[in-house]
């Protein structure tokens, strides 16, 4: 039985790949569920190659039937029949025709096969016992169960065919052959060869044989249908997984590009803004105050070197050099919370800056993870660069707060405390210096990666505020607590 691969979409229109069927209720519900009566999946008809193979199979069985009829005639199987020989050949050959479209019209085929079986059985029962006929009955029933698209109609048709066959067998025993004639053929009780009445033994044998025959065809067909559905669902799942993997890859690429762009902006913007401000100052005082011009040039030199060094460090990080490679040791560490005082104390072209650090309990800042410390440092760096470029402020304050106690007991975001950086200034926006706002976007993106909150905007008392608060991870359990848990586990 060839099984042509179903096309990509073998479901009813508008249904998902694995739409669940209704829950089974009781034995009847489980039987209906096993037969796929309420399944949203439909097995599509076989392809043209399968139809051509079915035509060849039907032709081969027609030849097989003609040969079987001739062999039966030679064995005297049809002796005593009142029907002409040509009619016997016609019955045997024509009954194979429905096999030619067994997968194109499975339900029509099984109805024709079993209808002809009943008709031939009533007129010439000897033909129904030929081997091609028995194989045809099994194949037709198997195909109807395996390929019918309407599962409820399949159950009705198959049940009707099986019921008709059992009714015919009972009729053959009870009516056509005659109960009295059958009993006369069997010995009396005193001559029974076994413990069971011969007529009853024959009836039980015929019943079990037919149950195995029809039941085997139904079970085999349903297993083939279930296998086709399972293969199709697995194929759909594989396609879905592949699409999801591609989408995740695209998202990862986009996220990495955004991260690189953010890092480049944060690294370059700070140093370039300082270089630009100092270059303008040096140009203005070059003629009347060479000493101040020299200081500005020294600042430009320092900032350019620091910018190049951080660019090299960023590029080295993006190249992902293995840990054992000697080049990995040459990269300088990323800036963090420990570098915030130096950032605030740097020369900001006349801007009066101050740094404050609040820790509860003292020393808790050392427990802030490095990625979180880098994000807070970049936030302060971007905020200070914006103060220099876009504000008339004369003073600014950088404040670092790290608190272990829960900041919002009713919530879960800061259940284990927070790390916060805040930059305040006393100026107003400088006209004609509007930027691209990519720096502020980068601040929000960094905070989002840590599930933090951002506050950016003017202050009610004047000036501008940039504040980023990030949640601290849960603290590591103390060694004593670990030992206590270990002892309790023992």
ABEGO torsion letter per residue (X at the ends): XBBBBBBABABBBGBBAABBBBBBBEAAAAAAAAAGAABABBBBBBBAAAAAAAAAAAAAAAAAAAAAAAAAAAAGAABGBABBAAAAAAAAAAAAAAAAAAAABAAAAAAAAAAAAAAAAAABAAAAABAAAAAAAAAAAAAAAAABABAAAAAAAAAAAAAAAAAAAAAAAAAAAEAAAAAAABBBAAABABABBAAAAAAAAAAAAAAAAAAAAAAAAAAAAAAAAAAAAAAAAAAAAAAAAAAAAAAAAAAAAAAAAAAAAAAAAAAAAAAAAAAAAAAAAAAABAAAAAAAAAAAAAAAAAAAAAAAAAAAAAAGBBAABAAAAABBBBBBAAAAAAAAABBAGGBBBBBBBBBOBBGAAAABBAAAAAAAAAAAAAAAAAAAAABABABBBBBBBBBABBABAABAAAAAEBBBBBBBBABBBBBGABBAGAAAAAAAAAAAAAGBBBBBEBBAAEEBBBBBBBBBBBBBBBAAAAAAAAAAAX
